[in-house]
Amino acid sequence: MKQMPIAKAPEQMTEAINQAVESQERIILNRDGKEIAAIIPMAEFRLLERLLERLEDQHDIEAAEKILSDPDQKWTPLEEVIQELGLENEIPG
């Protein structure tokens, strides 16, 4: 992976973006020796987005399964929640 100091980014940004697009190269921007951002091909960005969504979904599923498996869990009927929140006129049907 190529490294680029953030101070050089303004004059090299077009070149860096072209490398990411044409060569599928990842460029890491750094400041004071610390990696702070990256320029990556859009396909990789979309893949990362999908992976993060799946991880978030998996986390939500695990949290729901934990709650649902708790025998002491108290449930509030939906109608009661709607009434408590004053949403009777907001819900269609």
MMTF fields as JSON, N, C-alpha, C and O atoms, coordinates in Angstrom:
{
  "mmtfVersion": "1.0.0",
  "mmtfProducer": "UNKNOWN",
  "numBonds": 371,
  "numAtoms": 372,
  "numGroups": 93,
  "numChains": 1,
  "numModels": 1,
  "chainsPerModel": [1],
  "groupsPerChain": [93],
  "chainIdList": ["A"],
  "bondAtomList": [4, 2, 8, 6, 12, 10, 16, 14, 20, 18, 24, 22, 28, 26, 32, 30, 36, 34, 40, 38, 44, 42, 48, 46, 52, 50, 56, 54, 60, 58, 64, 62, 68, 66, 72, 70, 76, 74, 80, 78, 84, 82, 88, 86, 92, 90, 96, 94, 100, 98, 104, 102, 108, 106, 112, 110, 116, 114, 120, 118, 124, 122, 128, 126, 132, 130, 136, 134, 140, 138, 144, 142, 148, 146, 152, 150, 156, 154, 160, 158, 164, 162, 168, 166, 172, 170, 176, 174, 180, 178, 184, 182, 188, 186, 192, 190, 196, 194, 200, 198, 204, 202, 208, 206, 212, 210, 216, 214, 220, 218, 224, 222, 228, 226, 232, 230, 236, 234, 240, 238, 244, 242, 248, 246, 252, 250, 256, 254, 260, 258, 264, 262, 268, 266, 272, 270, 276, 274, 280, 278, 284, 282, 288, 286, 292, 290, 296, 294, 300, 298, 304, 302, 308, 306, 312, 310, 316, 314, 320, 318, 324, 322, 328, 326, 332, 330, 336, 334, 340, 338, 344, 342, 348, 346, 352, 350, 356, 354, 360, 358, 364, 362, 368, 366],
  "bondOrderList": [1, 1, 1, 1, 1, 1, 1, 1, 1, 1, 1, 1, 1, 1, 1, 1, 1, 1, 1, 1, 1, 1, 1, 1, 1, 1, 1, 1, 1, 1, 1, 1, 1, 1, 1, 1, 1, 1, 1, 1, 1, 1, 1, 1, 1, 1, 1, 1, 1, 1, 1, 1, 1, 1, 1, 1, 1, 1, 1, 1, 1, 1, 1, 1, 1, 1, 1, 1, 1, 1, 1, 1, 1, 1, 1, 1, 1, 1, 1, 1, 1, 1, 1, 1, 1, 1, 1, 1, 1, 1, 1, 1],
  "groupList": [{"groupName": "MET", "atomNameList": ["N", "CA", "C", "O"], "elementList": ["N", "C", "C", "O"], "formalChargeList": [0, 0, 0, 0], "bondAtomList": [1, 0, 2, 1, 3, 2], "bondOrderList": [1, 1, 2], "singleLetterCode": "M", "chemCompType": "L-PEPTIDE LINKING"}, {"groupName": "LYS", "atomNameList": ["N", "CA", "C", "O"], "elementList": ["N", "C", "C", "O"], "formalChargeList": [0, 0, 0, 0], "bondAtomList": [1, 0, 2, 1, 3, 2], "bondOrderList": [1, 1, 2], "singleLetterCode": "K", "chemCompType": "L-PEPTIDE LINKING"}, {"groupName": "GLN", "atomNameList": ["N", "CA", "C", "O"], "elementList": ["N", "C", "C", "O"], "formalChargeList": [0, 0, 0, 0], "bondAtomList": [1, 0, 2, 1, 3, 2], "bondOrderList": [1, 1, 2], "singleLetterCode": "Q", "chemCompType": "L-PEPTIDE LINKING"}, {"groupName": "PRO", "atomNameList": ["N", "CA", "C", "O"], "elementList": ["N", "C", "C", "O"], "formalChargeList": [0, 0, 0, 0], "bondAtomList": [1, 0, 2, 1, 3, 2], "bondOrderList": [1, 1, 2], "singleLetterCode": "P", "chemCompType": "L-PEPTIDE LINKING"}, {"groupName": "ILE", "atomNameList": ["N", "CA", "C", "O"], "elementList": ["N", "C", "C", "O"], "formalChargeList": [0, 0, 0, 0], "bondAtomList": [1, 0, 2, 1, 3, 2], "bondOrderList": [1, 1, 2], "singleLetterCode": "I", "chemCompType": "L-PEPTIDE LINKING"}, {"groupName": "ALA", "atomNameList": ["N", "CA", "C", "O"], "elementList": ["N", "C", "C", "O"], "formalChargeList": [0, 0, 0, 0], "bondAtomList": [1, 0, 2, 1, 3, 2], "bondOrderList": [1, 1, 2], "singleLetterCode": "A", "chemCompType": "L-PEPTIDE LINKING"}, {"groupName": "GLU", "atomNameList": ["N", "CA", "C", "O"], "elementList": ["N", "C", "C", "O"], "formalChargeList": [0, 0, 0, 0], "bondAtomList": [1, 0, 2, 1, 3, 2], "bondOrderList": [1, 1, 2], "singleLetterCode": "E", "chemCompType": "L-PEPTIDE LINKING"}, {"groupName": "THR", "atomNameList": ["N", "CA", "C", "O"], "elementList": ["N", "C", "C", "O"], "formalChargeList": [0, 0, 0, 0], "bondAtomList": [1, 0, 2, 1, 3, 2], "bondOrderList": [1, 1, 2], "singleLetterCode": "T", "chemCompType": "L-PEPTIDE LINKING"}, {"groupName": "ASN", "atomNameList": ["N", "CA", "C", "O"], "elementList": ["N", "C", "C", "O"], "formalChargeList": [0, 0, 0, 0], "bondAtomList": [1, 0, 2, 1, 3, 2], "bondOrderList": [1, 1, 2], "singleLetterCode": "N", "chemCompType": "L-PEPTIDE LINKING"}, {"groupName": "VAL", "atomNameList": ["N", "CA", "C", "O"], "elementList": ["N", "C", "C", "O"], "formalChargeList": [0, 0, 0, 0], "bondAtomList": [1, 0, 2, 1, 3, 2], "bondOrderList": [1, 1, 2], "singleLetterCode": "V", "chemCompType": "L-PEPTIDE LINKING"}, {"groupName": "SER", "atomNameList": ["N", "CA", "C", "O"], "elementList": ["N", "C", "C", "O"], "formalChargeList": [0, 0, 0, 0], "bondAtomList": [1, 0, 2, 1, 3, 2], "bondOrderList": [1, 1, 2], "singleLetterCode": "S", "chemCompType": "L-PEPTIDE LINKING"}, {"groupName": "ARG", "atomNameList": ["N", "CA", "C", "O"], "elementList": ["N", "C", "C", "O"], "formalChargeList": [0, 0, 0, 0], "bondAtomList": [1, 0, 2, 1, 3, 2], "bondOrderList": [1, 1, 2], "singleLetterCode": "R", "chemCompType": "L-PEPTIDE LINKING"}, {"groupName": "LEU", "atomNameList": ["N", "CA", "C", "O"], "elementList": ["N", "C", "C", "O"], "formalChargeList": [0, 0, 0, 0], "bondAtomList": [1, 0, 2, 1, 3, 2], "bondOrderList": [1, 1, 2], "singleLetterCode": "L", "chemCompType": "L-PEPTIDE LINKING"}, {"groupName": "ASP", "atomNameList": ["N", "CA", "C", "O"], "elementList": ["N", "C", "C", "O"], "formalChargeList": [0, 0, 0, 0], "bondAtomList": [1, 0, 2, 1, 3, 2], "bondOrderList": [1, 1, 2], "singleLetterCode": "D", "chemCompType": "L-PEPTIDE LINKING"}, {"groupName": "GLY", "atomNameList": ["N", "CA", "C", "O"], "elementList": ["N", "C", "C", "O"], "formalChargeList": [0, 0, 0, 0], "bondAtomList": [1, 0, 2, 1, 3, 2], "bondOrderList": [1, 1, 2], "singleLetterCode": "G", "chemCompType": "PEPTIDE LINKING"}, {"groupName": "PHE", "atomNameList": ["N", "CA", "C", "O"], "elementList": ["N", "C", "C", "O"], "formalChargeList": [0, 0, 0, 0], "bondAtomList": [1, 0, 2, 1, 3, 2], "bondOrderList": [1, 1, 2], "singleLetterCode": "F", "chemCompType": "L-PEPTIDE LINKING"}, {"groupName": "HIS", "atomNameList": ["N", "CA", "C", "O"], "elementList": ["N", "C", "C", "O"], "formalChargeList": [0, 0, 0, 0], "bondAtomList": [1, 0, 2, 1, 3, 2], "bondOrderList": [1, 1, 2], "singleLetterCode": "H", "chemCompType": "L-PEPTIDE LINKING"}, {"groupName": "TRP", "atomNameList": ["N", "CA", "C", "O"], "elementList": ["N", "C", "C", "O"], "formalChargeList": [0, 0, 0, 0], "bondAtomList": [1, 0, 2, 1, 3, 2], "bondOrderList": [1, 1, 2], "singleLetterCode": "W", "chemCompType": "L-PEPTIDE LINKING"}],
  "groupTypeList": [0, 1, 2, 0, 3, 4, 5, 1, 5, 3, 6, 2, 0, 7, 6, 5, 4, 8, 2, 5, 9, 6, 10, 2, 6, 11, 4, 4, 12, 8, 11, 13, 14, 1, 6, 4, 5, 5, 4, 4, 3, 0, 5, 6, 15, 11, 12, 12, 6, 11, 12, 12, 6, 11, 12, 6, 13, 2, 16, 13, 4, 6, 5, 5, 6, 1, 4, 12, 10, 13, 3, 13, 2, 1, 17, 7, 3, 12, 6, 6, 9, 4, 2, 6, 12, 14, 12, 6, 8, 6, 4, 3, 14],
  "groupIdList": [1, 2, 3, 4, 5, 6, 7, 8, 9, 10, 11, 12, 13, 14, 15, 16, 17, 18, 19, 20, 21, 22, 23, 24, 25, 26, 27, 28, 29, 30, 31, 32, 33, 34, 35, 36, 37, 38, 39, 40, 41, 42, 43, 44, 45, 46, 47, 48, 49, 50, 51, 52, 53, 54, 55, 56, 57, 58, 59, 60, 61, 62, 63, 64, 65, 66, 67, 68, 69, 70, 71, 72, 73, 74, 75, 76, 77, 78, 79, 80, 81, 82, 83, 84, 85, 86, 87, 88, 89, 90, 91, 92, 93],
  "secStructList": [7, 3, 3, 3, 3, 4, 4, 4, 2, 2, 2, 2, 2, 2, 2, 2, 2, 2, 2, 2, 2, 2, 1, 7, 7, 7, 3, 3, 3, 3, 3, 6, 6, 3, 3, 3, 3, 3, 3, 7, 7, 2, 2, 2, 2, 2, 2, 2, 2, 2, 2, 2, 2, 2, 2, 2, 2, 2, 2, 2, 2, 2, 2, 2, 2, 2, 2, 2, 6, 7, 6, 6, 7, 7, 7, 7, 7, 2, 2, 2, 2, 2, 2, 2, 6, 6, 7, 6, 6, 6, 1, 7, 7],
  "xCoordList": [0.826, 0.0, 0.871, 1.866, 0.473, 1.216, 0.824, -0.337, 1.786, 1.561, 1.713, 2.546, 0.902, 1.008, 0.815, -0.198, 1.77, 1.567, 0.4, 0.281, -0.447, -1.616, -1.199, -1.944, -0.031, 0.446, 0.643, 0.528, 0.936, 1.135, -0.153, -0.176, -1.208, -2.458, -3.021, -3.466, -3.022, -3.623, -2.999, -3.721, -1.693, -1.077, -1.049, -0.85, -1.243, -1.172, -2.519, -2.589, -3.59, -4.892, -5.378, -5.836, -5.284, -5.748, -4.987, -5.585, -3.673, -2.854, -3.238, -3.339, -3.452, -3.811, -5.159, -5.314, -6.125, -7.441, -7.337, -7.953, -6.575, -6.389, -5.751, -6.136, -4.792, -4.167, -5.193, -5.213, -6.042, -7.065, -8.049, -8.451, -8.431, -9.425, -8.823, -9.379, -7.697, -7.133, -6.328, -6.396, -5.572, -4.694, -5.254, -4.635, -6.439, -7.048, -6.097, -6.052, -5.347, -4.353, -4.978, -5.809, -4.579, -5.022, -3.937, -2.75, -4.352, -3.396, -3.789, -4.925, -2.844, -3.072, -2.534, -1.37, -3.387, -2.961, -2.515, -3.175, -1.381, -0.896, -0.519, -0.2, -0.573, -0.19, 0.669, 0.259, 1.857, 2.797, 3.024, 3.127, 3.1, 3.38, 2.181, 2.314, 1.014, -0.192, -1.115, -1.369, -1.613, -2.55, -3.899, -4.44, -4.44, -5.666, -6.821, -7.978, -6.536, -7.59, -7.035, -5.843, -7.945, -7.503, -8.278, -9.435, -7.606, -8.246, -8.263, -7.217, -9.472, -9.598, -10.552, -11.369, -10.441, -11.383, -12.818, -13.049, -13.766, -15.166, -15.697, -16.495, -15.283, -15.754, -15.373, -16.156, -14.182, -13.759, -14.563, -14.916, -14.852, -15.663, -17.046, -17.543, -17.674, -19.004, -18.962, -19.878, -17.904, -17.749, -17.639, -18.269, -16.852, -16.733, -18.077, -18.415, -18.842, -20.172, -21.057, -21.723, -21.061, -21.885, -21.427, -22.252, -20.123, -19.602, -19.987, -20.364, -19.893, -20.286, -21.773, -22.168, -22.594, -24.026, -24.306, -25.145, -23.615, -23.801, -23.366, -24.034, -22.251, -21.797, -22.797, -23.082, -23.326, -24.33, -25.593, -26.176, -26.011, -27.185, -26.945, -27.817, -25.76, -25.435, -25.451, -25.947, -24.912, -24.925, -26.362, -26.69, -27.218, -28.622, -29.328, -30.106, -29.056, -29.663, -29.25, -30.082, -27.953, -27.472, -28.092, -28.434, -28.237, -28.859, -30.327, -30.811, -31.034, -32.441, -32.594, -33.489, -31.721, -31.787, -31.551, -32.188, -30.639, -30.365, -31.608, -31.971, -32.247, -33.451, -34.574, -35.246, -34.778, -35.859, -35.676, -36.653, -34.43, -34.173, -34.275, -34.189, -34.457, -34.555, -35.972, -36.919, -36.129, -37.468, -38.11, -39.329, -37.316, -37.839, -38.162, -38.553, -37.997, -38.236, -39.713, -40.589, -39.983, -41.347, -41.637, -40.827, -42.789, -43.176, -44.326, -45.24, -44.258, -45.335, -46.033, -45.383, -47.341, -48.056, -47.88, -47.805, -47.817, -47.622, -48.689, -48.384, -49.921, -51.012, -50.76, -51.066, -50.204, -49.916, -48.78, -48.829, -47.782, -46.665, -47.171, -46.809, -48.006, -48.567, -49.352, -49.239, -50.148, -50.953, -50.065, -50.292, -49.051, -48.145, -47.409, -47.151, -47.079, -46.351, -47.269, -46.801, -48.571, -49.526, -49.525, -49.687, -49.344, -49.239, -50.487, -50.438, -51.595, -52.799, -53.186, -53.6, -53.057, -53.457, -52.348, -52.57, -51.152, -49.999, -49.857, -49.232, -50.432, -50.272, -51.431, -52.59, -51.122, -52.208, -52.854, -52.219, -54.106, -54.816, -55.44, -56.082],
  "yCoordList": [-1.177, 0.0, 1.241, 1.332, 2.176, 3.422, 4.346, 4.389, 5.067, 6.053, 7.448, 7.666, 8.397, 9.766, 10.704, 10.622, 11.58, 12.582, 13.489, 13.903, 13.794, 14.63, 16.005, 16.627, 16.475, 17.775, 17.781, 18.833, 16.628, 16.544, 16.213, 16.21, 15.939, 15.513, 16.523, 16.12, 17.825, 18.75, 18.666, 18.654, 18.608, 18.587, 17.194, 17.066, 16.152, 14.78, 14.064, 12.878, 14.768, 14.113, 13.486, 12.344, 14.225, 13.686, 12.42, 11.431, 12.445, 11.269, 10.104, 8.966, 10.384, 9.333, 8.708, 7.488, 9.542, 9.02, 8.195, 7.134, 8.665, 7.898, 6.54, 5.542, 6.489, 5.209, 4.272, 3.077, 4.816, 3.984, 3.443, 2.281, 4.304, 3.907, 2.959, 1.895, 3.345, 2.596, 1.375, 0.327, 1.503, 0.406, -0.374, -1.328, 0.034, -0.601, -0.581, -1.517, 0.501, 0.663, 1.39, 2.279, 1.014, 1.697, 2.68, 2.355, 3.87, 4.889, 5.33, 5.738, 5.243, 5.633, 7.045, 7.324, 7.926, 9.284, 9.313, 8.757, 9.971, 10.04, 11.465, 12.302, 11.696, 12.988, 12.683, 11.952, 13.255, 13.051, 11.563, 11.135, 10.786, 9.359, 8.508, 7.293, 9.119, 8.374, 8.256, 9.242, 7.056, 6.837, 7.444, 7.136, 8.315, 9.013, 8.796, 9.007, 8.385, 8.178, 7.317, 7.013, 6.93, 6.11, 6.489, 6.903, 6.334, 6.442, 5.028, 4.412, 4.522, 3.139, 3.101, 4.003, 2.051, 1.907, 1.802, 1.25, 2.327, 2.339, 0.93, 0.726, -0.036, -1.413, -1.926, -2.622, -1.583, -2.003, -1.277, -1.864, -0.005, 0.755, 0.134, -0.045, -0.199, -0.819, -2.165, -2.5, -2.929, -4.207, -3.988, -4.703, -3.015, -2.706, -2.299, -2.697, -1.508, -1.122, -2.342, -2.454, -3.255, -4.472, -5.317, -5.85, -5.444, -6.235, -5.61, -6.319, -4.294, -3.613, -3.787, -4.002, -3.694, -3.909, -5.317, -5.51, -6.291, -7.683, -7.849, -8.531, -7.228, -7.305, -6.649, -7.173, -5.499, -4.821, -5.672, -5.78, -6.275, -7.144, -8.325, -8.681, -8.933, -10.077, -9.665, -10.405, -8.49, -7.987, -7.809, -8.184, -7.233, -7.033, -8.373, -8.51, -9.352, -10.677, -11.308, -11.855, -11.227, -11.809, -11.12, -11.776, -9.794, -9.064, -9.463, -9.659, -9.583, -9.987, -11.404, -11.675, -12.311, -13.696, -13.757, -14.543, -12.928, -12.895, -12.435, -13.025, -11.391, -10.876, -11.901, -12.157, -12.493, -13.451, -14.718, -15.379, -15.059, -16.282, -16.067, -17.023, -14.818, -14.506, -14.816, -14.137, -15.848, -16.216, -15.151, -15.145, -14.268, -13.229, -11.93, -10.936, -11.948, -10.753, -10.366, -11.202, -9.097, -8.581, -7.974, -7.219, -8.306, -7.811, -6.833, -7.032, -5.781, -4.795, -4.921, -4.84, -5.119, -5.238, -3.972, -2.859, -4.17, -3.065, -1.985, -0.793, -2.404, -1.444, -0.534, 0.658, -1.096, -0.315, 0.681, 1.815, 0.265, 1.155, 2.311, 3.464, 2.006, 3.038, 4.048, 5.256, 3.544, 4.425, 5.276, 6.478, 4.656, 5.388, 6.51, 7.571, 6.267, 7.258, 8.258, 9.197, 8.053, 8.959, 8.876, 9.886, 7.682, 7.507, 6.908, 6.448, 6.902, 6.259, 6.792, 6.024, 8.087, 8.7, 8.694, 9.111, 8.226, 8.243, 6.931, 6.895, 5.851, 4.519, 4.256, 4.283, 3.995, 3.702, 2.357, 1.444, 2.252, 0.982, 0.797, -0.227],
  "zCoordList": [0.0, 0.0, 0.0, 0.718, -0.812, -0.911, 0.243, 0.65, 0.753, 1.812, 1.219, 0.34, 1.703, 1.234, 2.43, 3.125, 2.667, 3.722, 3.345, 2.191, 4.301, 4.035, 3.506, 2.749, 3.894, 3.415, 1.905, 1.276, 1.311, -0.139, -0.884, -2.115, -0.153, -0.781, -1.774, -2.849, -1.46, -2.434, -3.827, -4.825, -3.906, -5.233, -5.853, -7.061, -5.053, -5.567, -5.558, -5.882, -5.19, -5.04, -6.34, -6.342, -7.454, -8.732, -9.087, -9.511, -8.915, -9.208, -8.3, -8.758, -7.011, -6.064, -6.421, -6.372, -6.777, -7.151, -8.431, -8.534, -9.392, -10.624, -10.34, -10.948, -9.437, -9.082, -8.457, -8.752, -7.595, -6.955, -7.983, -7.923, -8.931, -9.929, -10.966, -11.237, -11.54, -12.659, -12.227, -12.869, -11.151, -10.721, -9.549, -9.078, -9.072, -7.9, -6.704, -5.905, -6.604, -5.54, -4.356, -4.535, -3.158, -1.942, -1.524, -1.539, -1.156, -0.717, 0.685, 0.926, 1.596, 2.982, 3.183, 2.893, 3.68, 4.006, 5.458, 6.336, 5.7, 7.075, 7.448, 6.604, 8.751, 9.312, 10.537, 11.439, 10.547, 11.65, 11.934, 13.084, 10.834, 10.96, 11.348, 11.492, 11.519, 11.892, 10.687, 9.996, 10.435, 9.346, 9.738, 10.799, 8.864, 9.233, 8.252, 8.617, 7.033, 6.043, 4.915, 4.863, 4.006, 2.88, 1.627, 1.681, 0.515, -0.787, -1.337, -1.541, -1.576, -2.044, -3.232, -3.412, -4.037, -5.147, -4.62, -3.544, -5.373, -4.952, -4.717, -3.802, -5.507, -5.318, -3.926, -3.279, -3.475, -2.129, -1.059, -0.036, -1.295, -0.351, -0.22, 0.892, -1.354, -1.321, -0.6, 0.15, -0.827, -0.133, 1.374, 2.154, 1.778, 3.209, 3.799, 4.914, 3.052, 3.525, 3.746, 4.775, 2.777, 2.914, 4.091, 4.834, 4.265, 5.389, 6.726, 7.66, 6.82, 8.055, 8.338, 9.484, 7.302, 7.483, 7.984, 8.864, 7.433, 7.891, 9.342, 10.12, 9.706, 11.091, 12.038, 13.115, 11.627, 12.45, 12.569, 13.648, 11.455, 11.483, 12.416, 13.209, 12.323, 13.176, 14.643, 15.494, 14.938, 16.313, 16.801, 17.927, 15.949, 16.307, 16.544, 17.488, 15.688, 15.838, 17.162, 17.886, 17.472, 18.725, 19.937, 20.921, 19.867, 20.975, 21.114, 22.229, 19.999, 20.043, 20.578, 21.379, 20.136, 20.625, 22.13, 22.83, 22.623, 24.057, 24.824, 25.842, 24.334, 24.987, 24.924, 25.923, 23.737, 23.562, 24.386, 24.739, 24.694, 25.459, 26.97, 27.74, 27.394, 28.821, 29.301, 28.904, 30.164, 30.624, 31.522, 31.695, 32.081, 32.96, 32.219, 32.832, 30.918, 30.12, 30.184, 29.964, 30.485, 30.487, 29.123, 28.585, 28.571, 27.262, 27.414, 28.215, 26.63, 26.597, 25.252, 24.209, 25.262, 23.984, 23.132, 23.653, 21.829, 20.904, 21.081, 21.061, 21.252, 21.422, 22.621, 22.576, 23.688, 24.888, 24.636, 25.112, 23.905, 23.563, 22.709, 22.943, 21.72, 20.851, 21.672, 21.464, 22.607, 23.452, 24.358, 24.496, 24.978, 25.869, 25.132, 25.7, 23.88, 23.089, 22.395, 21.752, 22.528, 21.916, 20.403, 19.718, 19.888, 18.43, 17.802, 16.661, 18.513, 18.0, 16.63, 15.762, 16.428, 15.158, 14.113, 12.976, 14.485, 13.581, 12.82, 11.76, 13.354, 12.764, 11.815, 12.228, 10.519, 9.58, 9.862, 10.389, 9.51, 9.588, 10.883, 11.118]
}
